[in-house]
Amino acid sequence: MTLHFTVEADGKVSKAAVIRSSGYPALDQAARDALAQCAFQPETLDGKPVASKVIMPYQWINESVDKVER
């Protein structure tokens, strides 16, 4: 799945949206919820923090399936 969001000047996330779904609405919502808990180092311009837009891939891994396939 792919998320689009803004990292504000204070490092907090805002305006998070799914731009490519995992195919499972519950997983999409869980990714947005997890992202809301994150804090980022904001981009700087002339030494001052500024808001910036980010596109980030987010991959869910089912460890129980992964172990069976090995």
Short mmCIF file of the C-alpha atoms (twelve columns), coordinates in Angstrom:
data_MODEL
# 
_entry.id   MODEL 
# 
loop_
_atom_site.group_PDB 
_atom_site.id 
_atom_site.type_symbol 
_atom_site.label_atom_id 
_atom_site.label_alt_id 
_atom_site.label_comp_id 
_atom_site.label_asym_id 
_atom_site.label_seq_id 
_atom_site.Cartn_x 
_atom_site.Cartn_y 
_atom_site.Cartn_z 
_atom_site.pdbx_PDB_model_num 
ATOM 1  C CA . MET A 1  0.000  0.000   0.000  1 
ATOM 2  C CA . THR A 2  1.054  3.603   -0.424 1 
ATOM 3  C CA . LEU A 3  0.382  6.523   1.909  1 
ATOM 4  C CA . HIS A 4  0.451  10.244  1.186  1 
ATOM 5  C CA . PHE A 5  0.744  12.669  4.093  1 
ATOM 6  C CA . THR A 6  2.184  15.936  5.297  1 
ATOM 7  C CA . VAL A 7  4.989  16.194  7.838  1 
ATOM 8  C CA . GLU A 8  4.301  19.479  9.599  1 
ATOM 9  C CA . ALA A 9  7.031  21.829  10.802 1 
ATOM 10 C CA . ASP A 10 6.698  20.303  14.290 1 
ATOM 11 C CA . GLY A 11 7.294  16.769  12.912 1 
ATOM 12 C CA . LYS A 12 3.705  15.616  13.363 1 
ATOM 13 C CA . VAL A 13 1.750  13.898  10.603 1 
ATOM 14 C CA . SER A 14 -1.358 15.438  9.068  1 
ATOM 15 C CA . LYS A 15 -3.590 14.865  6.066  1 
ATOM 16 C CA . ALA A 16 -2.777 11.158  5.786  1 
ATOM 17 C CA . ALA A 17 -4.457 9.367   2.901  1 
ATOM 18 C CA . VAL A 18 -4.159 5.997   1.217  1 
ATOM 19 C CA . ILE A 19 -3.275 6.457   -2.447 1 
ATOM 20 C CA . ARG A 20 -2.855 2.736   -3.163 1 
ATOM 21 C CA . SER A 21 -4.851 0.338   -1.017 1 
ATOM 22 C CA . SER A 22 -3.650 -2.924  0.460  1 
ATOM 23 C CA . GLY A 23 -6.967 -4.351  -0.657 1 
ATOM 24 C CA . TYR A 24 -8.131 -4.645  2.950  1 
ATOM 25 C CA . PRO A 25 -9.867 -1.612  4.494  1 
ATOM 26 C CA . ALA A 26 -8.923 -2.678  8.036  1 
ATOM 27 C CA . LEU A 27 -5.218 -2.808  7.132  1 
ATOM 28 C CA . ASP A 28 -5.446 0.548   5.383  1 
ATOM 29 C CA . GLN A 29 -6.972 2.084   8.519  1 
ATOM 30 C CA . ALA A 30 -4.384 0.399   10.765 1 
ATOM 31 C CA . ALA A 31 -1.592 1.917   8.653  1 
ATOM 32 C CA . ARG A 32 -3.140 5.396   8.947  1 
ATOM 33 C CA . ASP A 33 -3.544 4.901   12.703 1 
ATOM 34 C CA . ALA A 34 0.097  3.808   13.066 1 
ATOM 35 C CA . LEU A 35 1.271  6.731   10.965 1 
ATOM 36 C CA . ALA A 36 -0.613 9.136   13.238 1 
ATOM 37 C CA . GLN A 37 1.594  7.938   16.128 1 
ATOM 38 C CA . CYS A 38 4.838  8.715   14.281 1 
ATOM 39 C CA . ALA A 39 7.013  11.778  14.607 1 
ATOM 40 C CA . PHE A 40 9.379  12.797  11.837 1 
ATOM 41 C CA . GLN A 41 12.319 15.136  11.482 1 
ATOM 42 C CA . PRO A 42 10.809 17.991  9.466  1 
ATOM 43 C CA . GLU A 43 12.414 19.316  6.325  1 
ATOM 44 C CA . THR A 44 14.214 22.628  6.739  1 
ATOM 45 C CA . LEU A 45 14.407 25.721  4.577  1 
ATOM 46 C CA . ASP A 46 16.968 28.395  5.461  1 
ATOM 47 C CA . GLY A 47 17.536 26.561  8.746  1 
ATOM 48 C CA . LYS A 48 13.879 26.658  9.793  1 
ATOM 49 C CA . PRO A 49 11.541 23.644  9.902  1 
ATOM 50 C CA . VAL A 50 8.842  23.608  7.223  1 
ATOM 51 C CA . ALA A 51 5.966  21.333  6.297  1 
ATOM 52 C CA . SER A 52 6.526  18.885  3.448  1 
ATOM 53 C CA . LYS A 53 4.489  16.301  1.571  1 
ATOM 54 C CA . VAL A 54 5.559  12.665  1.649  1 
ATOM 55 C CA . ILE A 55 4.631  9.571   -0.344 1 
ATOM 56 C CA . MET A 56 5.591  6.410   1.504  1 
ATOM 57 C CA . PRO A 57 5.153  2.728   0.654  1 
ATOM 58 C CA . TYR A 58 3.885  0.684   3.602  1 
ATOM 59 C CA . GLN A 59 4.196  -3.083  3.470  1 
ATOM 60 C CA . TRP A 60 2.323  -5.512  5.664  1 
ATOM 61 C CA . ILE A 61 4.095  -8.820  6.280  1 
ATOM 62 C CA . ASN A 62 2.236  -11.873 7.482  1 
ATOM 63 C CA . GLU A 63 4.987  -13.620 9.417  1 
ATOM 64 C CA . SER A 64 3.042  -16.858 9.824  1 
ATOM 65 C CA . VAL A 65 2.663  -17.187 6.035  1 
ATOM 66 C CA . ASP A 66 6.282  -16.159 5.492  1 
ATOM 67 C CA . LYS A 67 7.511  -18.913 7.835  1 
ATOM 68 C CA . VAL A 68 5.418  -21.574 6.065  1 
ATOM 69 C CA . GLU A 69 6.795  -20.555 2.660  1 
ATOM 70 C CA . ARG A 70 10.433 -20.925 3.768  1 
# 
